[in-house]
């Protein structure tokens, strides 16, 4: 029996050998893993019509969307395709996983770019932690109309937000297996209870730690902004401790665009997208720059060592010393939630990827 594994990474960097062994264990042969090349290895299975896109985006985007997926998903050599992933709040689609794994994680350029852009212009705060967002409706449309011939089954998990100190991992809270959308809806309901952390009021200062092995780019590390932005007070500050941060984008093209334009606010990015072909051709970058911007509502201070002060400030973030910040806000000494540090009240998030933080 042949079993192949394709990490559904979408636009993200291929996993290294170390990352594969850390995640999947050391007993699976490395030649069992297939890299999804989102700009190269996809074929078209249909088109979402512009009329539908215009309707569900409330008139914000009026364009058709080509639905391309990795060619192996349609290959006759596979009797079964299992899509495995964790359901939790997500900044682009509302709740992660389910058919997003297919149409973005293993998807092509047009649906990745346009669906991300739709989520950004619709408003991240409006869809975070919710099902039936405009972006999810696009993926649902694609699944209903174009994926009937794919032998697909979903395995969805819901895990705790907090890390179990005994295992160093989050705990499994729910397991949902099936082919129909109802398993995703059950997982969403549980995740909304488990993964949305509600506090009584806005915080003046939040500190988020980005694991050095997991977060090496702002393309990923901006989850620190996405997942906490709803709890940060107007005029407040978000401090991001990013010891592993080495780049902005996950590839050279995306990195160059982030460096060129920066996180300068929704209105400016939308204007620049209309005026510049390089952003129009990379709408997922435009979406990311919108989502990573605070629109001057609060400050973002990044503590890192591999990127210089000039590089961090060039994309419209504040630069602070990693050594001094790690000494003052030592993640090994802080507890998740509120902490008192030299008389200062600070809200600490150990890993922004595991949940969403909101006002009760």
N, C-alpha and C positions, 0 to 999 in steps of 0.2 A: 504494500500500500504506500502510495506517495502522498506526503503531507508537506505543503509549502506554506510559509508564513510571510505575509506582507504587512509590515508595520504601516498603519494608515496615517502617515505623517503629513500628507498634503504638501504645503510649501516648506516644511521644516527640513533641516539637514538630515541626511541618512544617518542611521544609528551607527556608532562605532562598534568595533568588536567588543570593547569593554562594556559599552552600554547594553549591547545584546545579551552578554553573559550575565550582567547585573539584573536585567529584567526577566530574561527567560530561563536563566540557569545555564549550566555548562555542559549539559548532556545532549543538547540539540545541535546537530552538525551545522556549521556556519553556512554551508551551501544550501541549506533549506530556506534561508532568508532571501527575500526578493526586495529590491529597492523600487519604490514607486517614483517614477520620474514624471512629475505632473505636467511638465511642458513637452514631453516627448512620447510617453508610452500609453496614450489614451486614444480611444475611438469613440465616435459619436453614436449615441443611441436614441437621440431625439432632441426636440427643441421646445422649451417653455415659451409660449407665445407672449408677445409684448403686451397684448391686451390684459392678460392675466397678471403679468408683472406690474403693470401700471395700477391695476385694481388693488392688489394686496399691499403695494407700497404706498398707497394713498396718494398716487400721482407723483411720487418723488422720482421714480425711475420708469421710463417708458422705452424698454428695449427687450428684445427676445434674448433668451439664454440658451446657448448650446450645452447640452448635457453630455459630457464626455466622461468615461470611466476607464480605468486601467484595462487594457485589452485582455489580460489574463482572467478577469472576472467573467468575461464572455466566452472563455475558451472551453471547448468540448472536453478537455482532458480532466476537468474537475466534476465529480459527482455531487459535491456539497461545498458550499462556501459559508463559513461561519464568521460572522462579524461580532467580535468580542470587545466590549468597552464599558467604561464607567459613566453613568448618568449623574451629572451635577450641573450647577448653574454655569452658564457660558455667555460670554460677552457678544458673540456674533449671532448665535441662533436662539439664545434664551436658556435652553437646557442641552447639554452636550450629548453626543453619541446618537445611537439608532441610525437612521439613514444618512446622517451627516458623515459617518464613517465611510460610506460608499461614495457619495457624491462630492465630498471635499477631501476626506482622508485618502481616498483612492481616485479622486476626480481630476478633471482637466482645468485648463486655464480660465475658460470663459465662466463656468459656473462658480469657480473659486472666487474670481475677481468680482463678479457682479453680485453674488449673494453677500459677500462681505461688505460691499459698498452699500447695498440696500439696508443691511443692519445698521450701518453707521449713520446713514442719513435719516433713517427712521427714528433712531435715538436709542443708544445703548441702555440708558436708564429705564426706558419703556419696556424693554424685552428681557432684561437680566432676570433669570430665575423663573421664566414663564414658558409655557408651551404655546403652540399655535402662533408664534411670531410670523411676520412676513417671510423671514428666511426659512423657517421650518416649513411653511406652506409651499415654498419652491421645491424643497427636497421631497415633501409628500407628493406633490404633483408629479415629479420625476419618477418616484417609486411606483405610483399608481399607474402611470401611463407607459413607462419605458422599461421596467425591470421584471416583467412577468416571466421571462425565460431564464432568469438567474436563479439557480437552486440555492436560495439564501435563507439562512436562519440566524436569529439574533440571540446572543447571550449578553445580558445587561446586568451590571452590578451597581449597587449603591453602597458607598463606604462612608465611614465617619469622617468628620472634618478634622478632629483632633488626632494626633499621632499617639498610639499606644506606647507608653514608655518601656513596656516589657518586650515589645517586638520591634519597635522602631518603625512600625507601619500603621496605616489606618485600619480600622476593623471593618469587616464585611457586615453590612446591615441588611442587604437584600440581594436576591439572585432571581432574575427573570429571563425565561427561555421561551422562544417561540418565533413565529413568522409574522404575526399580525401586530398592528399598532397598539393594541390594548396592553401588551406587556410594557411598552415604552411609557404609556400613560400611568401604569401602576408604579413604575420606577420613578417617574417624575413626581408623583404624589409623595412617595417616601422621601426622595431627595429634598423636596421643598421643606420637609419637616426636619431632616437630619443635617442638611448642608447650608441652610440659610441661617446665619447667626444674627439675631436681632438684639440691638442695644437700645437703651432708653433715650439717647440723644446724641447729637453730633459731637465729635471729638476734635480738639484743637491740634493734637499731634498724634499721628499714627506711625508706627515703625513696622516695616515688613522685611522679613529675611528671605533672601533668595538663595537656595542651596547652590553651592558652587558647581556641582556636577550637573544639576538639572537646568540651570538658567545661565546661559552664556551669551545671550543676545537680548536686546530690548524687544525684539519681535516676540519673544516668549516672556521676558521679564516684565513687560508692561501689564501683565496680570496683576501685579502689585497695585497698579492704578485702577484697572477695570473693576476688580473685585472689592475694593475698599472705598471707592469714590463717593458712594452714597452715605457713608458715615462721617466723612471729613467736613468740618465746619467751613463756612465761607471765611476766607482769610487764614485758614489753617495750614498745616504742613504735613506732608507725607515724606518720611525718610525711608529710602530703599537701601538696605544693606546688600550689596551685590558683589561678593568676593570673586565670583567666576565670570563676571561680565567682561566680554572681550570684543564685542561687535554690536552693531545695531540690527542689521538684517541677517537672515539665515543663509543668504547667498550674496554674491558680489553685486548683482543688479539691484536687489532690494536694499542692501546696505548703502549703496551709492545714492539711492533716491531718498532714504531717510536722512542721510547726511546733507543732501541738497536742500530739502524743504523743512525738516524738523517738525516738532510737535507744537505748532503755532496756533492751533484753534480751528474749530469747525468752519467758521465763515471764511477764514483765509484759505484753508485747504480746498474748500469747494470752489472758490474763485480761481485758485491756481490750477485746479483740475480742469476747469473749462478752458483755461488759457494755455495749458501745456500738454503736449501729446504724450510725453513720457509718463505722466500721471494717469491720463485717460487710458493708456495701454496697460497700466498696472493698478487697477482700481482697488485691489486688496491692499496695496501700499497706502493709497489715499485713505481708505477706510481705517487702516491701522493708525495713521497719523491723526485722524479725527478722534479715534478711541483713546489714544494715548495722551491727548491734550486735556488740559484742565479748564480751558477757556478762561484762564486767569481767575478762576474761583478759589483755588488753593495752590500752594507751592509744592513742587516735587524736587527733593534733594536726593541725589544719587551718590552713594559712597562706593567707590570702586578703585582699583589700582591699575588695571590693564588698559583702560581708556583714560586719556588725559583730561585735565580741567577744560582745555580748549575744545576738545571733542564733545564732552558732555554739555558744555554751555552753548555750543554751536547748534544743538538740536532743541534748545530752549528749556533745559533742565538746569538746576543748580548743582554744582559740584561740591562735595564735602569729603574730608579725609576718611578713608576706610579705617585706618588704624585707630584714629581717635573715636570714630563713631562706634566701632566694634568694642572698644574699651568702655565707652559710656553706655551703649545699648547692647550689652553682651547677650546674644540670643540664648546662651546656655544658662543664664541667670534669670531671664525674663519668663514670665508665665503668659500663656495665651490670654488675651483680654487686657484689663487695666493693670498698670504698674505705677508705683511711685518711684521716681528717680530724682534724687536730690531736690525733693519738694515739687517736682514736675509730674503731672499726670499724663501718662503715655499709654496708648492702646497698641498692643503687640500682636502681630499675626505671624505665626511660624511658617506657614506655607500658603500663599494666596491661591494656589492651584486647586486646593481641596474644598473651596466653598465660596460663599458670597456673604458680605457683611452689610447689614442694612439697619435702618432706624425702625424701632418697634412702633 
